[in-house]
Amino acid sequence: MLERRVKPLAESVQSKFVEQCDLGQDDQIEATFGKLAKVWDNVDFVIHAVAFAAKEDLEGHFVDTSRKGFALALDVSAYTLTAVAKAALPFMKDGGSITTLTYYGAEKVVPNYNVMGVAKAALEASVRYLAADLGQKNIRVNAISAGPVRTLAAMGISGFRDMLKHVADKTPLRRNVQADEVGKTSLYLTSDLSSGVTGEVIHVDCGYSIIGM
């Protein structure tokens, strides 16, 4: 399903390099970047948009999360940022930007977000530590904390439609954020317009995160 979306997108920007890679497997990351080395000498930016938790861990109570489910969510949703940053580092010879996606559930309790909230909190901490590590190489690392957006992954969260309605009713802009608005912020973070920004979590949520009650 994802391949059907990715290939036309790659073609639209004249990219001939499309490779399937399981970021949970170090050998696949190494192999993918090995193939990339034959196509590109330099990488200017990396977008990390990877997260996963078992469906049963995205409903009910966080306290019921299994050890296996916890490890899986943290590995895929948080550690993969570090793994990809490490693999991309040799290609970012002139510096660049690494951007990942997070959510407000990393900061506050969101019903049914459960272990994913803990994983996103780890991801946001990783952003800060990576920013400190890579800053001397002129590589900036930031995160976008987007409001709920209708995506394939989001629809797996129990009660997601109710979440959309609640957020739209409570945000200062009285609506949900759109996917292209998240994309515009990503464009800003990958460009020189944000040359002095690193280690930050930027909320793109129509203002929902500023509301107390």
Secondary structure, DSSP 8 states (H G I E B T S, - for coil): -HHHHHHHHHHHTT--------TT-HHHHHHHHHHHTTT-S---EEEE------GGGGSS-GGG--HHHHHHHHIIIIIHHHHHHHHHGGG-TT-EEEEEEE-GGGTS--TTTTHHHHHHHHHHHHHHHHHHHHGGGTEEEEEEEE-----TTGGGSTTHHHHHHHHHHHSTTSS---HHHHHHHHHHHHSGGGTT--S-EEEESTTGGG---
